[in-house]
Amino acid sequence: LEVRMYHTPNLTGVRKKIVPRRINEGWGLQHMKLYGIDDEIILSGANLSSDYFTNRQDRYHIFSSKRVSDYFARIHHTMCSVSFLLQLDHSSSSYSLEWPSTNAGPSPLTDPTGYNAATTKLFTPLSSPSSSSPIASPSHNTAIYPLLTLPHSLNTELPALRALLSSPFPKGSSYLFTAGYFNPHPLITASLLACSVSSSNTRNDKSYISGTVLTAHPHANGFYGSKGVSGMLPAAYTLLSRRFLRAVAKTAPGGVELREWRRGMVGEPGGWTYHAKGLWLTLPPPPLLPPSSTSNTSTPPSSATSQPPGPSITVIGSSNYTKRSYSLDAEVGAVVVTTDEGLMRRLKQEEQGLLKYSRTVVEADLKSGERRVGLGVRIAMWIVGVLGGAL
């Protein structure tokens, strides 16, 4: 058994000494979640702490494919080659972290710039299509496109999400976007709003994509009730939700619904926390073909009357879709595109399961009572940014 531990190149020197440990994850993490055995792998946003098995909501997608599993195994092994090695001193029963000479680059603590250059060189081939990629078979109805993000170097997820949300959607399309810690990258926010803008311009012919954004209520935030600076995080996310709703009102009124997930209260019996993240795109069925000139039927051409079985596109992985995710964290995920109706129905069930414990919120809901955000929270958010961190 070998245990490797990643260290961000963004938290070194004086900054490492002054940033409190309770919040130092804001300066960068190895945030990938990969759980593989043989030819199967689980992509998720979940850690392996006990609450994920009892009262913490997340997503788990199992891929039964040697090719997919082998690809993500290469991601895992490459990350291990640029991480510290945990060593046990049997004589004193103590542990230490060492940087083996066989690692693929210098330590991030001694040479952050050199470390970034080495990791970029190692991971770049894994972020590009293989020259030996086989042509898709007509019998295949599902495609998987891996996503990879590394601090200061690679990012295939942000461009992929923007491309998905900027696609020309047919009438009746919809999306669900969720992040437990709601602070989307500005480009993600702009894309979510832009694809829903037409909802206020062409509502008469319903030529728009309706959007639903789902996030955690403060009582479902894992930091709720924490001591110190980390206890301010739920209020910080409330402030960010308010800003998002203002942007919706200005840019796409009526086009995007914000919902908050809550199942009891964290820290109390029966209370759950929310940690799911992802994107689902649902497209209407294609229109029926018009009858041929030799057909005896008099039924006029029309669109398909059935509803789509469920989303045909989903994004699954570790990313929270924030500025931190795309500038400071190491993330991995995948875009899944399918025409398989059974899989589409399961994706719809996944959506419904997440929405079950949510309700719509408006800006007024986030201004009253305990949802009011104090000056201290705003100052703390500013300080984090000044010191090079991010939520």
C-alpha positions as CSV (number, residue, x, y, z in Angstrom):
1,L,0.0,0.0,0.0
2,E,1.3,3.4,-1.0
3,V,-0.2,6.7,0.3
4,R,0.5,9.9,-1.6
5,M,-0.5,13.4,-0.5
6,Y,-0.7,16.4,-2.8
7,H,0.3,19.9,-1.9
8,T,-0.7,22.9,-3.8
9,P,2.0,25.2,-5.2
10,N,-0.2,28.2,-4.3
11,L,0.4,27.9,-0.5
12,T,4.0,28.3,0.4
13,G,6.3,30.6,2.4
14,V,4.7,33.4,4.4
15,R,1.3,32.7,3.0
16,K,1.4,29.1,4.3
17,K,2.3,30.4,7.8
18,I,-0.4,33.0,8.2
19,V,-3.4,31.3,6.6
20,P,-5.4,29.3,9.2
21,R,-5.5,25.5,8.6
22,R,-9.3,25.4,8.9
23,I,-9.7,27.5,5.7
24,N,-6.4,26.9,3.9
25,E,-8.2,24.6,1.3
26,G,-9.3,28.0,-0.2
27,W,-5.7,28.2,-1.7
28,G,-5.9,25.0,-3.6
29,L,-6.6,21.2,-3.3
30,Q,-6.2,17.9,-5.0
31,H,-9.9,17.7,-5.4
32,M,-10.2,14.7,-7.8
33,K,-12.4,11.8,-6.7
34,L,-11.7,8.5,-8.5
35,Y,-12.7,5.1,-7.1
36,G,-11.6,2.3,-9.4
37,I,-11.4,-1.5,-9.1
38,D,-10.4,-3.6,-12.1
39,D,-12.4,-2.5,-15.1
40,E,-14.9,-0.3,-13.3
41,I,-14.6,3.2,-11.9
42,I,-16.8,5.5,-10.0
43,L,-16.7,9.3,-10.8
44,S,-18.1,11.4,-8.0
45,G,-17.8,14.6,-6.1
46,A,-17.8,12.7,-2.8
47,N,-15.0,12.1,-0.3
48,L,-14.9,8.9,1.7
49,S,-15.7,10.4,5.1
50,S,-18.4,8.6,7.1
51,D,-21.2,11.2,6.5
52,Y,-21.2,10.5,2.7
53,F,-22.5,7.0,3.6
54,T,-25.1,8.3,6.0
55,N,-26.4,11.9,5.6
56,R,-24.6,13.8,2.9
57,Q,-26.1,14.1,-0.5
58,D,-23.8,13.6,-3.5
59,R,-23.7,11.9,-6.9
60,Y,-22.0,8.6,-7.9
61,H,-21.7,7.3,-11.5
62,I,-20.2,3.8,-12.2
63,F,-18.5,3.3,-15.6
64,S,-18.0,-0.4,-16.5
65,S,-15.4,0.0,-19.2
66,K,-11.7,-1.1,-19.3
67,R,-10.9,1.8,-21.6
68,V,-12.5,4.4,-19.4
69,S,-11.0,2.9,-16.2
70,D,-7.5,2.7,-17.7
71,Y,-7.7,6.4,-18.7
72,F,-8.6,7.6,-15.3
73,A,-6.0,5.2,-13.7
74,R,-3.4,7.1,-15.7
75,I,-4.7,10.4,-14.3
76,H,-4.4,8.9,-10.8
77,H,-0.9,7.5,-11.3
78,T,0.3,10.7,-12.8
79,M,-1.0,12.8,-9.9
80,C,0.7,10.4,-7.5
81,S,4.0,11.0,-9.3
82,V,3.9,14.7,-8.4
83,S,2.7,14.2,-4.7
84,F,4.5,13.6,-1.4
85,L,4.9,10.1,-0.2
86,L,3.7,9.2,3.3
87,Q,6.4,7.2,5.2
88,L,6.1,5.3,8.5
89,D,9.0,5.3,10.9
90,H,8.4,1.9,12.5
91,S,10.8,2.6,15.4
92,S,8.9,5.6,16.6
93,S,5.5,4.8,15.1
94,S,5.4,8.3,13.6
95,Y,4.8,9.5,10.0
96,S,6.5,11.9,7.7
97,L,6.0,13.2,4.2
98,E,8.9,12.9,1.8
99,W,9.5,14.0,-1.8
100,P,11.0,11.0,-3.5
101,S,13.9,11.6,-6.0
102,T,11.9,9.5,-8.5
103,N,9.1,12.1,-8.6
104,A,8.5,13.7,-11.9
105,G,9.3,17.2,-10.8
106,P,10.5,19.5,-8.0
107,S,8.6,19.9,-4.7
108,P,5.8,22.5,-4.9
109,L,7.1,23.9,-1.6
110,T,10.7,24.6,-2.8
111,D,10.0,25.4,-6.5
112,P,6.4,26.2,-7.3
113,T,7.2,27.4,-10.8
114,G,9.2,24.3,-11.7
115,Y,6.5,22.2,-10.2
116,N,3.8,23.8,-12.4
117,A,5.9,23.3,-15.5
118,A,6.5,19.6,-14.7
119,T,2.8,18.9,-14.0
120,T,1.8,20.7,-17.2
121,K,4.2,18.6,-19.2
122,L,3.0,15.4,-17.7
123,F,-0.8,16.0,-17.9
124,T,-0.9,17.7,-21.3
125,P,-1.0,14.4,-23.3
126,L,-3.8,13.2,-21.1
127,S,-5.9,16.2,-21.9
128,S,-5.7,15.7,-25.7
129,P,-7.5,13.2,-27.9
130,S,-5.5,10.0,-28.5
131,S,-4.2,9.6,-32.1
132,S,-5.3,6.0,-31.8
133,S,-8.8,6.7,-30.8
134,P,-11.2,4.3,-32.6
135,I,-14.0,5.6,-34.7
136,A,-17.3,5.3,-32.8
137,S,-19.4,2.3,-33.7
138,P,-23.0,2.9,-34.9
139,S,-24.0,0.4,-32.2
140,H,-22.7,2.7,-29.4
141,N,-25.3,5.0,-28.0
142,T,-23.3,6.7,-25.2
143,A,-20.1,8.7,-25.5
144,I,-17.8,9.8,-22.6
145,Y,-15.6,12.9,-22.8
146,P,-13.1,13.2,-19.9
147,L,-12.5,16.6,-18.3
148,L,-9.3,17.7,-16.6
149,T,-8.3,20.8,-14.6
150,L,-4.9,21.5,-13.1
151,P,-3.8,24.7,-11.2
152,H,-2.2,27.3,-13.4
153,S,-1.9,25.0,-16.4
154,L,-4.7,22.9,-17.9
155,N,-8.5,23.3,-18.0
156,T,-10.7,21.4,-20.4
157,E,-13.8,21.6,-18.2
158,L,-14.6,25.3,-18.4
159,P,-14.4,25.4,-22.2
160,A,-16.6,22.2,-22.4
161,L,-19.3,23.7,-20.2
162,R,-19.4,26.9,-22.1
163,A,-19.6,25.1,-25.4
164,L,-22.5,23.0,-24.1
165,L,-24.4,26.0,-22.8
166,S,-23.8,28.0,-25.9
167,S,-25.2,25.3,-28.2
168,P,-28.3,26.1,-30.3
169,F,-31.0,24.4,-28.3
170,P,-34.3,23.3,-29.9
171,K,-37.6,24.6,-28.5
172,G,-38.6,23.0,-25.1
173,S,-35.0,22.3,-23.9
174,S,-34.1,22.7,-20.3
175,Y,-31.1,22.5,-17.9
176,L,-30.5,21.7,-14.3
177,F,-27.2,23.0,-12.8
178,T,-26.2,22.3,-9.2
179,A,-23.3,23.1,-6.9
180,G,-23.3,22.6,-3.2
181,Y,-21.1,25.6,-2.7
182,F,-22.7,28.2,-5.0
183,N,-20.1,30.4,-6.4
184,P,-19.9,29.7,-10.2
185,H,-17.0,31.0,-12.2
186,P,-18.2,34.3,-13.9
187,L,-18.0,32.6,-17.3
188,I,-20.2,29.8,-16.1
189,T,-22.7,32.3,-14.7
190,A,-22.7,34.3,-17.9
191,S,-23.3,31.1,-19.9
192,L,-26.2,30.0,-17.7
193,L,-27.8,33.3,-18.1
194,A,-27.1,33.8,-21.8
195,C,-28.7,30.5,-22.9
196,S,-31.9,31.5,-20.9
197,V,-32.0,35.1,-22.1
198,S,-34.4,34.3,-24.9
199,S,-36.9,33.0,-22.4
200,S,-37.9,36.7,-21.8
201,N,-37.7,37.6,-25.5
202,T,-39.4,34.7,-27.3
203,R,-41.7,33.2,-24.6
204,N,-44.7,33.3,-27.0
205,D,-43.2,30.7,-29.3
206,K,-41.4,28.9,-26.4
207,S,-38.1,29.1,-28.3
208,Y,-35.8,29.0,-25.3
209,I,-34.1,26.8,-22.7
210,S,-35.5,27.0,-19.2
211,G,-33.0,26.9,-16.5
212,T,-33.0,25.6,-12.9
213,V,-30.1,26.2,-10.5
214,L,-30.0,24.2,-7.3
215,T,-27.8,24.9,-4.4
216,A,-27.6,24.2,-0.6
217,H,-29.6,26.1,2.0
218,P,-27.3,27.3,4.8
219,H,-28.8,24.5,7.0
220,A,-27.5,22.0,4.5
221,N,-24.0,23.5,4.3
222,G,-21.3,21.5,6.0
223,F,-19.8,24.6,7.5
224,Y,-23.0,25.7,9.2
225,G,-22.4,26.4,12.8
226,S,-18.6,26.0,12.5
227,K,-16.4,28.1,14.8
228,G,-14.2,30.9,13.5
229,V,-13.9,32.2,9.9
230,S,-15.3,28.9,8.3
231,G,-18.6,29.6,10.1
232,M,-19.1,32.6,7.8
233,L,-19.1,30.5,4.7
234,P,-22.9,29.7,4.6
235,A,-23.6,33.5,4.8
236,A,-21.0,34.1,2.1
237,Y,-22.8,31.7,-0.3
238,T,-26.1,33.4,0.6
239,L,-24.6,36.7,-0.5
240,L,-23.4,35.1,-3.8
241,S,-26.9,33.7,-4.4
242,R,-28.4,37.1,-4.0
243,R,-25.9,38.5,-6.6
244,F,-26.9,35.7,-8.9
245,L,-30.6,36.5,-8.6
246,R,-29.9,40.1,-9.3
247,A,-28.1,39.1,-12.5
248,V,-31.0,36.9,-13.5
249,A,-33.4,39.8,-13.0
250,K,-31.3,42.1,-15.1
251,T,-30.2,39.7,-17.8
252,A,-32.8,36.8,-18.1
253,P,-35.9,37.7,-16.1
254,G,-38.1,34.6,-15.8
255,G,-35.6,32.4,-17.5
256,V,-33.8,30.9,-14.5
257,E,-35.2,29.5,-11.3
258,L,-33.0,29.3,-8.1
259,R,-33.8,26.5,-5.7
260,E,-32.3,25.6,-2.3
261,W,-31.9,22.1,-1.0
262,R,-32.6,21.4,2.6
263,R,-33.3,18.2,4.5
264,G,-33.4,18.9,8.2
265,M,-30.5,20.9,9.8
266,V,-26.9,19.9,9.8
267,G,-25.8,18.8,13.3
268,E,-29.3,17.8,14.4
269,P,-30.9,14.3,14.2
270,G,-32.0,13.6,10.7
271,G,-30.1,16.5,9.3
272,W,-28.4,16.2,6.0
273,T,-25.7,18.2,4.1
274,Y,-25.7,18.9,0.4
275,H,-22.6,18.3,-1.8
276,A,-23.9,17.4,-5.2
277,K,-22.6,19.1,-8.3
278,G,-23.4,18.7,-12.0
279,L,-25.2,19.7,-15.1
280,W,-28.1,18.0,-16.9
281,L,-29.4,19.0,-20.4
282,T,-32.7,17.8,-21.6
283,L,-33.7,18.1,-25.2
284,P,-37.1,17.5,-26.7
285,P,-37.6,14.5,-29.0
286,P,-36.9,15.1,-32.7
287,P,-39.9,15.9,-34.8
288,L,-41.6,13.1,-36.6
289,L,-40.9,12.8,-40.3
290,P,-43.7,13.9,-42.7
291,P,-45.7,11.1,-44.4
292,S,-44.5,10.0,-47.8
293,S,-46.4,11.0,-50.9
294,T,-47.5,7.4,-51.3
295,S,-48.9,7.1,-47.8
296,N,-52.6,6.6,-47.4
297,T,-52.7,8.3,-44.0
298,S,-54.2,11.8,-43.8
299,T,-52.4,12.7,-40.5
300,P,-50.6,16.0,-41.0
301,P,-46.9,16.3,-40.0
302,S,-46.4,17.2,-36.4
303,S,-43.8,17.2,-33.7
304,A,-43.4,14.1,-31.5
305,T,-46.0,14.3,-28.8
306,S,-44.1,12.2,-26.1
307,Q,-41.9,13.9,-23.5
308,P,-38.2,13.1,-23.6
309,P,-37.3,10.2,-21.3
310,G,-34.8,12.4,-19.5
311,P,-31.5,14.3,-20.0
312,S,-29.4,13.2,-22.9
313,I,-26.3,15.1,-21.5
314,T,-24.8,15.2,-18.0
315,V,-21.6,16.4,-16.5
316,I,-20.3,14.4,-13.5
317,G,-17.1,14.9,-11.5
318,S,-15.3,16.7,-8.6
319,S,-15.5,20.3,-9.7
320,N,-17.6,22.9,-7.9
321,Y,-17.4,25.1,-11.0
322,T,-15.9,28.0,-9.1
323,K,-12.9,30.3,-9.8
324,R,-11.0,28.2,-7.3
325,S,-11.9,25.0,-9.2
326,Y,-10.5,26.5,-12.4
327,S,-7.4,28.2,-11.0
328,L,-6.3,26.6,-7.8
329,D,-7.7,23.0,-7.6
330,A,-7.0,19.7,-9.4
331,E,-10.3,18.4,-10.8
332,V,-11.5,15.5,-12.9
333,G,-14.8,14.6,-14.5
334,A,-16.6,13.7,-17.6
335,V,-19.3,14.8,-20.1
336,V,-21.7,11.9,-20.8
337,V,-23.8,12.1,-24.0
338,T,-26.4,9.4,-24.6
339,T,-29.4,8.4,-26.7
340,D,-30.0,5.4,-24.5
341,E,-33.6,5.8,-23.2
342,G,-32.9,3.7,-20.1
343,L,-29.9,5.8,-19.1
344,M,-31.9,9.0,-19.8
345,R,-34.7,7.8,-17.5
346,R,-32.1,7.1,-14.8
347,L,-30.7,10.6,-15.2
348,K,-34.2,12.0,-14.9
349,Q,-34.6,10.0,-11.6
350,E,-31.4,11.5,-10.4
351,E,-32.6,15.0,-11.1
352,Q,-36.0,14.4,-9.4
353,G,-34.2,12.9,-6.4
354,L,-32.2,16.0,-5.9
355,L,-35.1,18.4,-6.5
356,K,-37.3,16.5,-4.0
357,Y,-35.9,18.3,-1.0
358,S,-35.7,21.8,-2.6
359,R,-37.8,24.9,-2.9
360,T,-37.7,28.0,-5.0
361,V,-36.2,31.1,-3.5
362,V,-36.3,34.8,-4.5
363,E,-34.1,37.7,-3.6
364,A,-36.4,38.8,-0.8
365,D,-36.0,35.4,0.9
366,L,-32.3,36.0,1.2
367,K,-32.5,39.4,2.8
368,S,-34.6,38.7,5.9
369,G,-34.0,37.2,9.3
370,E,-30.9,35.0,9.7
371,R,-30.3,35.3,5.9
372,R,-29.1,38.9,6.3
373,V,-25.4,39.0,5.5
374,G,-23.3,41.2,7.9
375,L,-20.3,43.4,7.1
376,G,-17.9,40.9,8.7
377,V,-18.7,38.3,6.1
378,R,-18.1,40.8,3.3
379,I,-14.7,41.8,4.8
380,A,-13.7,38.2,5.2
381,M,-14.5,37.4,1.6
382,W,-12.4,40.4,0.5
383,I,-9.4,39.3,2.7
384,V,-9.5,35.8,1.2
385,G,-9.3,37.2,-2.3
386,V,-6.5,39.6,-1.4
387,L,-4.4,36.8,0.0
388,G,-4.8,34.8,-3.2
389,G,-7.5,32.4,-2.1
390,A,-11.0,31.7,-3.4
391,L,-14.3,30.2,-2.2
